[in-house]
Amino acid sequence: MEEEREKKVKFSINDHQDILVEILKRVDGRSLGVAACVCRQWRSLSRHDSLWENICFRHVSPPPYDVRHVVVALGGYRRLYMVCLRPLLTRLSCRLSRLDSVADQEEERVRSNRVWTRDEVQLSLSLFSIDYYERLVLGASVGDEAFTSTSSSSTSSSSSLMFLYKAVNV
Amino acid sequence: MGPYDASIPTGSGSCSSSSSSSCARKASDVDGLLAGAGYKVKSSDLLQVAKRLERLETFMVNTPSEISQQLASDTVHYNPTDLASWVDSLLSEFNHNYNQPHSFSSSVSDLSDFTADLHFSSVPDYWIEKNYTSPPHHPLTAVAAAATEEDSGIRLVHLLMTCAESVQRGDVSLAGSLIDYMQTLLSQVNRSSGIGKVAGYFIDALSRRLFYPQAVCAGSAFENEIWYHHFYEACPYLKFAHFTANQAILEAFDGHDCLHVIDFNLMYGLQWPALIQALALRPGGPPFLRITGIGPASPDGHDSLRGIGLKLAELARSVNVRFAFRGVAASRLDHVKPWMLKVGPAEVVAVNSIMQLHRLLSSEESLDTVLAWIRSLKPRIVTVVEQEANHNEPEFLDRFTESLYYYSTMFDSLEACTIQPEKTVAEMYIQREICNIVSCEGLARVERHEPLAKWKARLGAAGFWPLHLGSNAFKQANMLLTLFSAEGYCVEEKEGCLTIGWHSRPLIAASAWQAAPDPPPDPVPTPAPHVVVSS
């Protein structure tokens, strides 16, 4: 049905990259990752770091002061999100929802609309700098695994961010 | 599970073998040791009592917690001095009483208080005189675990204590045979976790002490760095240390532009990327940062300190922080002289010691020397992180007992780690410490941990004033812990110092200090050492 409508109007979103970018600026991290799997064009678009910048700090209140040059130097917003922010967010909201024992719907709401504090931003930036440093010193880090989103064998050297990926309930 | 969470005496077997001598010694009718505890038991009846207590223990282990709780708290002691019939009455009473739900954790504490009194002469005298009245709050995770396995674990602990006591006495033959017996017992216990693993390391350390006292307990500098790195990743202790110290240093450096950090143990320099990044984002622009890293000289000639410095410089360059690095190679901290650090006149100094000060305690002079030259640098802040343990008592047995408890807790927390090979190699890091504490003496024994209270006294006496670690450090530490999946870690704040621990047993303590404004005392002259300095 939607296809017919599209054919009638002869509109393809792929021809209107600026609109596409505006849309992608507003989705959450997971959706952006999914969008990267749609086609080559979408993939190259969703790799733009500026899109990820929105995702990283959209919910931060107050917004961090001039972190861009640091984040870019240490690997970019996309890597920051994949390697540090996403696991941190997930873990923190897991804790929160576990504590509150709320229904699934509310849990989802908590996860997506959570406002970040400056402390959490600070911590994730610190962890990000350690990730960068370990890549410098050891040649690689396990953050690489999350970053390339493959399940290839992790490098022999290890990262201090390993613990974010292997969640275990004790 | 630690060694002391079920201090229920084991059965009659150990009574008859290891304390037959003590039984024979008490010529009087009533057993002297138990009489001291308030229980009148005839020496001839000891075997019977032991059997009954073993029955009671099996009963308590196998019944649901509610009943055990009732046993622990609601029992009325009719003539408790008659131990034998009292235990009988307990057993018969609880065969027909049920259903009193209570919280599990309080039942554990009641149980341990209750059974602490029942501890009797299956181990030598000192154990009872020690008065272990408050065992740790480890939740008994598997009460229904095989009673024999727990039995063996408890026996192992008792045997370890006996062996250590005989080592202290100099009774090498008894110690040797105990070690052999323990090794056979180890085969019955699960060596891959819990008490089996810890006991294995302590047995190795004891046999080293007896048979290879000259053997060195440390790896090469290269190995040490690798073990350190894996320990860094497997558990949060080092991360806690680094993040807390960084936060304190950041706050102390606020408003200053020419910063100098002296790191007493550089390793891979993992502490500093976070500090550099935080300085890069400081409102008002990044300051100039110099880091001086102290570490052992590399044996093969390649300058590892300088290599790390280059990496740190690269990171600093990426984030636009003006940076300089100097490495000082020294095998011991008291070989370092202040002039080697080349502190500039306008620089604000921070001294960072992560688990290094205790290594100087083999001679009081060494520590005094180092504290004096630290003070002479007029540092804005001195961050000190140390193990929260008492492993420097003069008596070997005290050290052994304390370290058994401490490292059991630490291994317990390591169980939660699932990443390999980090977990296994982290164990080697811990095992090296255990080995040093138990099997080395004199200058070779460098792991001389002391609790925070003692460090406070020492630093206070050396002319330092405490600085409170602020609430930011506490919040950050808590946030860091939420990232770790295991839920047993806890951060506590006490008089401005932070400790991280496992299930309410603090393991690492972090504190911050500043030099008191009095004129520094004359430094104690030290003998001229051989030192290699690279810059």
HADDOCK unambig.tbl for C-alpha pairs under 7 A between the chains (distance, minus, plus):
assign (segid A and resid 67 and name CA) (segid B and resid 281 and name CA) 6.58 0.50 0.50
assign (segid A and resid 70 and name CA) (segid B and resid 319 and name CA) 5.33 0.50 0.50
assign (segid A and resid 73 and name CA) (segid B and resid 318 and name CA) 5.53 0.50 0.50
assign (segid A and resid 73 and name CA) (segid B and resid 319 and name CA) 6.13 0.50 0.50
assign (segid A and resid 88 and name CA) (segid B and resid 483 and name CA) 6.62 0.50 0.50
assign (segid A and resid 91 and name CA) (segid B and resid 483 and name CA) 6.27 0.50 0.50
assign (segid A and resid 92 and name CA) (segid B and resid 482 and name CA) 6.75 0.50 0.50
assign (segid A and resid 126 and name CA) (segid B and resid 274 and name CA) 4.60 0.50 0.50
assign (segid A and resid 126 and name CA) (segid B and resid 277 and name CA) 6.78 0.50 0.50
assign (segid A and resid 129 and name CA) (segid B and resid 273 and name CA) 5.66 0.50 0.50
assign (segid A and resid 129 and name CA) (segid B and resid 274 and name CA) 5.82 0.50 0.50
assign (segid A and resid 129 and name CA) (segid B and resid 277 and name CA) 6.54 0.50 0.50
assign (segid A and resid 130 and name CA) (segid B and resid 273 and name CA) 5.75 0.50 0.50
assign (segid A and resid 130 and name CA) (segid B and resid 274 and name CA) 6.43 0.50 0.50
assign (segid A and resid 133 and name CA) (segid B and resid 273 and name CA) 6.59 0.50 0.50
assign (segid A and resid 133 and name CA) (segid B and resid 315 and name CA) 6.82 0.50 0.50
assign (segid A and resid 136 and name CA) (segid B and resid 311 and name CA) 6.62 0.50 0.50
assign (segid A and resid 137 and name CA) (segid B and resid 311 and name CA) 6.58 0.50 0.50
assign (segid A and resid 160 and name CA) (segid B and resid 233 and name CA) 4.96 0.50 0.50
assign (segid A and resid 163 and name CA) (segid B and resid 484 and name CA) 6.51 0.50 0.50
assign (segid A and resid 164 and name CA) (segid B and resid 483 and name CA) 6.52 0.50 0.50
assign (segid A and resid 166 and name CA) (segid B and resid 418 and name CA) 6.96 0.50 0.50
assign (segid A and resid 166 and name CA) (segid B and resid 419 and name CA) 7.00 0.50 0.50
assign (segid A and resid 167 and name CA) (segid B and resid 485 and name CA) 5.44 0.50 0.50
assign (segid A and resid 168 and name CA) (segid B and resid 485 and name CA) 5.51 0.50 0.50
assign (segid A and resid 169 and name CA) (segid B and resid 485 and name CA) 6.26 0.50 0.50
assign (segid A and resid 169 and name CA) (segid B and resid 486 and name CA) 6.47 0.50 0.50
assign (segid A and resid 170 and name CA) (segid B and resid 416 and name CA) 6.24 0.50 0.50
assign (segid A and resid 170 and name CA) (segid B and resid 486 and name CA) 5.58 0.50 0.50
assign (segid A and resid 170 and name CA) (segid B and resid 487 and name CA) 6.92 0.50 0.50
